């Protein structure tokens, strides 16, 4: 088969070489974006008088047919035509004749592929933002149900202080809010059109790049044609933002996995988001959470892969840049799927409030309350810390907890301790008393939830 660029060549590559160099195996995912860009380009060519109306109408008619076939999944791509651009151009020529070859007037595959990826990412980033918001709404609903559910809070994966379970869930709401902000801000860099930059130096045809931008819904065009065809910052930024999102989902997944074990029993996942064992009938595995935790690694890998590809490429376009797409496609698929799965997993999980109640009443997470109690009575906090530590040690020796320790034993360490200490040590009181802005106190959690609602509104 004669290449659409083959006029200068006297010898064809072997089939396996063509296959190695072809990108159609993955860039066919850009089919609708490529057709969208072509419709805008040829419309602009007509508006500027570069192509006559009859040619423009013929090309637009052919592109419309290809769009219908693409949506119906009826297009057949071939490695012989290398990539999505040449495949579609060959199909167009076969469909409407040689006039189809005029579509490429005033553009190059270099600015064409960059345009496709800008269009593609703009759509997918907006989709990701929508899914993040859906997940945030689910977290809000779950948090409102559990404002007064007391749970152990952890540092170093050791019991630290009692908290509102809603407060724990809301921590992830704010992580997702930052993720959403990053994706939203990145749209400014994605919303720049490279079309019209040509191979790298612009074109001699009197094109109207602003018209193309208007037709494709872009807010601005690249100011430098060399930058336009070689810039992949917008993909790197997307992969970076996706890596942070997956880091947050992975941390949450780790907690979901821990909470669903028999050792914790804080939650139970819905059967729809769990799997069984092929040999152990009793097992209910949190496989979806584990998969999300695992898929985080591939997103990190995609980021590092593209950074490595770009670090040694001189301006402008180089074949290396063909390696920018698979990681982008994979990351898009991974983050959209992970957000959908995680939202459903949290929405349908049941919270074991009785188990949480037992947990906070059988640990020393209220020890800080005793130290604070002594500090409010005038004892320097460092002394209060030491007194409390000694009382905790006494409890450990006796096999009891602070709420079980007789008042006379407490007074042996400090006469400042009175009978009201038992009210102070109650986990519910410990949580309720934390009124500081952003704290776990019930009133503060309610304020936080209202703030979160305002963010979504």
C-alpha positions, 0 to 999 in steps of 0.5 A: 500500500502506498503511504500518504507521505511516501512520495520521497521514498523508493523503498517500503519498510518491512511489515514488522517495522511498520507494525512497530512504528504504528500507533493505530492500536491505541490512538484509535481512541482519538477517532471522534476527537480527530474527526471533530478537529477535522470538521473545524479545520475544513470549515475554517478553510472554507470560511477563509476562502482557502478551499472552495465551497463545493470542496468543503461541502464534499469533505464535511459530508464525508466526515459526517459519514465517518462520524456516524460509522465511528459512533456505530463502531463500524470503522476498520483501522489498519496498521498500514496507515500507521495512525488515526490521522492517516487511517481517517484521511485514507477512509475519507479519500476512499469515500469521496475521492481525491478531494478528500486529500485537500482536508490536510491543507494548512495543517500537519499531523504534528498539530493535528495530534496535539489538537486531538489530545487537547480535545480528548483531555478537556472532555475527560478532565471535566468528567473526572471533576463531575465524578469527584463531586459525586463522590464528595456528595456521597461522603457528605451524606455518610458524614451527616449520618455519623456526626455523633458516631464516635470512632478511634482516631489513629496516629502511627496506626496506634489509638490516639484520640476519640473522634467523630467518624464523620470527621474522619470521612470529611478529611477525604472530602477536603482531599478530593476538593483539592484534587478537584481544584487542581483538575479545574485549574489544569483546564486553563492549560488544556484549553489552548489550541495548537491547530494551525501551528503546522509541522512546527513553523506555521503555514503559508496559507492564510488560515484563521486560527482564532476561527478554528479555536471558536469552532472547537470551543477553545479559549485561546491558541498557542502563541508559538508554533514550535511550543504548540506541537512540542508541548506535553505539559498539559498531559504531564499535569494531568498525570500529576494531578491524577497521581495525587488523586490516586494517592488519596484514594489509595490511602482511603482504600487502605483504611477501608481494607483495615476497617473491614477486617475481623480485627477492626470490624468497623465497617462491612462492604456491600457484596457488590464490591467484594469477592470470595475465595476459590478455596476458603468459603468464609472469605469476603475480600475487599478486592475493589479497594485493593485493586484501587490501591494497586492501580495507584502504582500504574498511574505513578508509572505513567507520570514517570514514563512521560517525564522520562520520554520528554526530558531528552527530546529537542524541539519540536516534534519527535517520534518519541512523543508517540509514547505520550498517549498510552499512559494518558489513556490508561490513566484516564480509564483508571481514575474514572473507574476508580472514582466510580467504584469508590463512590459506590463502595462508600455509599453502600458500606455499612458502619458498625456503630456498636463495634466503634462504641466498644473500641473507644471504650476499651483503649487509652485514647482518652488519656489526653483528656486527663492531661488537659484536665490537669493543665486547666487546673494550673499544672504545667502540661509537661507535668500533666503529661507525666502524671497521665503516663504514670496512671496509664501504666498503672492501668496497664498493670491492673488490666483496666482502663482510665475510666475503671481506675478508682479515684483514690489511685488517681489522687496518688499521682495528683490531688488536683484530680476530682470526681468530675474526671470521669465525665471528662474521660468519657469518649463522647465528652472528649469529642464534644469538647474539641471546639477549636476551628476544624476540630472533631467536636460535633458542633465543628463537624456540623460547621465543616459539613455546611462549609462543604455543602457551600463548596459544592453549591 
